[in-house]
Amino acid sequence: MQYTIGKVLDAATLDLQRRCPTGARNEAEILVGHVLGIRRADLYAGIDEPVAATQVARLDQMVAARCSGRPLQYITGVQGFRGLTLKVGPGVLVPRPETEMLVQRCLEILEGSDGPLVLDIGTGSGAIALSLATERPDCRVRATEISEDAFRWAGTNLRESGLTNVELHFGDLFSPLPRLEKGKFDLVVSNPPYLSQDVWMNAPAEVREHEPQLALLAGDEGMRTCVKIIDEGAGWLASGGHLVMETAGLEQWENLSMWFGKQFEDVRITDDLAGRPRFVEGRKP
Ligand SMILES: C[S@@+](CC[C@H](N)C(=O)[O-])C[C@H]1O[C@@H](n2cnc3c(N)ncnc32)[C@H](O)[C@@H]1O
């Protein structure tokens, strides 16, 4: 049988519908484009082009992996983030679209500053750190990460980016940073683990069974890591510097604003793409 792009697209869509009825065509296009090494937009221009049996076999394996619940981005090995193509796989969180807005807010805060010193806590794939370093080339960015796996992914992404204004540090929160930089940061940003045990238990199986628990789950109702970052963050910021964090949203807002209010002024929350309050920030007096 002669396989064509159109036929394999239809077959993959049918298989994927078992797993994700609403996004099946979209995911089929991504997987077929990935296997053939062509852009999604070009699939339809070559819809009657033949596909080699080896490529069909590879596609079948990927579709089977997706149907078993493996995240799409772990199968293709990449995730787009603010124009960057980041490598991802088991052991690192797939960067989410909401976090692109966190970066946007950071860029707004940094407007008008000259050569700012920025810190990203829990960098994962490096999404926030590398975006800021790319979009504000005058930034000097530090990023910390406690997971060995995630740290490796961040290292790969940093090497491939060719950026020279980012330093990665392995360890817990602020502890691996040079003491000399204490009190010098213009911005500390973090998308920390913030899910409570209850929320984690009810998260989609695709997330719970494949993405790292260390990236998502935090004790004390999801607040443990956030509170440590607020507590310690003020000491690492220069006067007038900002702390900005992604959070679970309204359910943590009251508690978080109380913690922020102890050390920061101009505390405010901004919305994510869905219009839900999501990002908390404050300025060190
Ligand atoms: C929600 S993920 C965010 C990853 C990435 N910043 C992003 O937005 O896609 C949280 C990250 O924080 C890291 N992490 C958790 N606890 C940490 C700690 N105590 N110190 C440093 N990193 C930590 C996790 O390993 C994970 O990579």
The ligand as a MOL file (V3000), in Angstrom:
LIG
                    3D

  0  0  0     0  0            999 V3000
M  V30 BEGIN CTAB
M  V30 COUNTS 27 29 0 0 0
M  V30 BEGIN ATOM
M  V30 1 C 6.6580 24.8050 38.0050 0
M  V30 2 S 8.2860 24.3190 37.5500 0 CHG=1
M  V30 3 C 8.7560 25.7160 36.5640 0
M  V30 4 C 9.8340 25.4300 35.5570 0
M  V30 5 C 10.1190 26.6110 34.6190 0
M  V30 6 N 10.5270 27.7820 35.3680 0
M  V30 7 C 8.8740 26.9530 33.8190 0
M  V30 8 O 8.2240 27.9570 34.1100 0
M  V30 9 O 8.5360 26.1800 32.9030 0 CHG=-1
M  V30 10 C 9.1740 24.5440 39.0660 0
M  V30 11 C 10.6740 24.2530 38.9620 0
M  V30 12 O 11.2600 24.5380 40.2370 0
M  V30 13 C 12.2020 23.5270 40.5540 0
M  V30 14 N 12.3400 23.5220 42.0250 0
M  V30 15 C 11.4910 22.9940 42.9410 0
M  V30 16 N 11.9510 23.2140 44.1940 0
M  V30 17 C 13.1040 23.9210 44.0510 0
M  V30 18 C 14.0590 24.4430 44.9800 0
M  V30 19 N 13.8940 24.2870 46.3110 0
M  V30 20 N 15.1410 25.1070 44.4950 0
M  V30 21 C 15.3170 25.2620 43.1510 0
M  V30 22 N 14.4590 24.7790 42.2230 0
M  V30 23 C 13.3630 24.1260 42.6690 0
M  V30 24 C 11.5820 22.2640 39.9800 0
M  V30 25 O 12.5150 21.2320 39.8320 0
M  V30 26 C 11.0140 22.7910 38.6620 0
M  V30 27 O 11.9630 22.7140 37.6430 0
M  V30 END ATOM
M  V30 BEGIN BOND
M  V30 1 1 1 2
M  V30 2 1 2 3
M  V30 3 1 2 10
M  V30 4 1 3 4
M  V30 5 1 4 5
M  V30 6 1 5 6
M  V30 7 1 5 7
M  V30 8 2 7 8
M  V30 9 1 7 9
M  V30 10 1 10 11
M  V30 11 1 11 12
M  V30 12 1 11 26
M  V30 13 1 12 13
M  V30 14 1 13 14
M  V30 15 1 13 24
M  V30 16 1 14 15
M  V30 17 1 14 23
M  V30 18 2 15 16
M  V30 19 1 16 17
M  V30 20 1 17 18
M  V30 21 2 17 23
M  V30 22 1 18 19
M  V30 23 2 18 20
M  V30 24 1 20 21
M  V30 25 2 21 22
M  V30 26 1 22 23
M  V30 27 1 24 25
M  V30 28 1 24 26
M  V30 29 1 26 27
M  V30 END BOND
M  V30 END CTAB
M  END
